[in-house]
Amino acid sequence: MGAYLCIASNGVPPSVSKRITLVVHFPPMITVQNQLIGAVEGKGVTLECQSEAYPKSINYWTRERGEIVPPGGQYTANVTEIAGYRSSMKLHINPLSQAEFGAYRCVAKNSLGDTDGTIKLYRIPPNAVNYVENFEARHKGKKRTKSSEMYHSSRAQEHSGEDAENPGKRKADLSLSAESIDSIYGSSAAALRLTRKSGRVSLSCLLPTLLLLLWMMRTTLTRQLGKTQLALLTQTLTHV
């Protein structure tokens, strides 16, 4: 549907052309973008449908029982032509009362047929709107916390609670770990910690210390494993 142009040319000017307009007759079609609309009682709302028809259709609004919505008063209806066969239908209701909630139908009718689309208008409680507005106002501009940050903050609170109940626990643990290292690995570990505290690390002094530490760790682990295996063997013999 639209205008077509046929052109004839043989290289000898002027060329000739003819414009032909194609018109297609078809029954109305209705398109509804939002079939469910919520509104607050006492406020205004606009319902909208789009219709396509040729010849041009008659457009109007009805309620769910079939009664035509009367123009004037709190109802304002208008039809805007978008193209040669497409139109936009709008129904503005202001103010809304309890009787205005329900189903509305936008109807398009021409000589070839008629069709309609349904829009359901439901009531939104004012408290819900106030809650959403207050929530958005409270949280506007606030930084969103990532889940990892929430996890780490909760872990920090748990540790802070444990420290409040037993303030000497963490210090005792730290001192115990240092004493354990000294008792197991001797003065070499102490020398290594002193070297780290002083901030001056000599590679020639550090290498023998590391080798000695590794040898001591291996010896200690071997002894521990031997004691564990001996204890298991004793328990087995006792059981038998």
FENKAHU-V884663 format. One record per pair of residues at least 24 apart in sequence whose C-alpha atoms are under 7 Angstrom apart, sorted by sequence separation. I is the first residue (numbers start at 1). J is the second residue. D is the distance in Angstrom with one decimal. If there is no record, write none. Layout:
((I/J/D) (I/J/D))
//
This chain:
((28/52/5.4) (29/53/6.4) (28/53/4.2) (27/53/5.6) (26/53/6.1) (27/54/6.7) (26/54/5.5) (185/213/6.7) (25/54/5.0) (28/57/6.9) (56/85/6.5) (24/54/7.0) (25/55/6.2) (54/85/5.7) (185/216/6.3) (53/85/5.4) (52/85/5.5) (53/86/6.7) (52/86/4.4) (51/86/5.8) (52/87/6.4) (51/87/5.3) (50/87/5.8) (51/88/6.4) (50/88/4.5) (49/88/6.0) (50/89/5.9) (64/103/5.1) (49/89/5.1) (63/103/6.2) (64/104/5.7) (48/89/5.6) (49/90/6.6) (63/104/4.7) (64/105/6.8) (48/90/4.5) (62/104/5.9) (63/105/6.1) (47/90/5.6) (48/91/6.5) (62/105/5.2) (46/90/6.6) (47/91/5.1) (61/105/5.6) (62/106/6.6) (46/91/5.6) (47/92/6.4) (61/106/4.7) (46/92/4.3) (60/106/6.1) (61/107/6.0) (45/92/5.8) (46/93/6.3) (60/107/5.4) (45/93/5.5) (59/107/5.6) (60/108/6.8) (44/93/5.6) (45/94/6.7) (59/108/4.6) (44/94/4.2) (58/108/5.6) (59/109/6.6) (43/94/6.3) (44/95/5.2) (57/108/5.8) (58/109/5.2) (43/95/5.2) (44/96/6.0) (57/109/5.1) (58/110/6.3) (42/95/5.1) (43/96/5.7) (57/110/4.6) (42/96/4.8) (56/110/6.6) (41/96/5.2) (42/97/6.1) (55/110/6.5) (41/97/5.6) (41/98/6.9) (49/106/6.7) (51/108/6.8) (28/108/6.1) (28/109/6.3) (28/110/6.9) (41/123/6.7) (27/110/6.7) (35/118/6.5) (36/119/5.9) (37/120/6.2) (38/121/5.8) (39/122/6.5) (40/123/5.8) (35/119/4.4) (36/120/4.8) (37/121/5.0) (38/122/4.9) (39/123/5.4) (40/124/5.0) (27/112/4.9) (28/113/6.6) (30/115/6.7) (32/117/6.4) (35/120/6.0) (36/121/6.2) (37/122/6.4) (38/123/5.7) (39/124/5.4) (40/125/6.4) (26/112/6.6) (27/113/5.1) (28/114/5.8) (29/115/6.3) (30/116/6.1) (38/124/5.9) (40/126/6.2) (27/114/6.6) (28/115/6.1) (30/117/6.0))
//
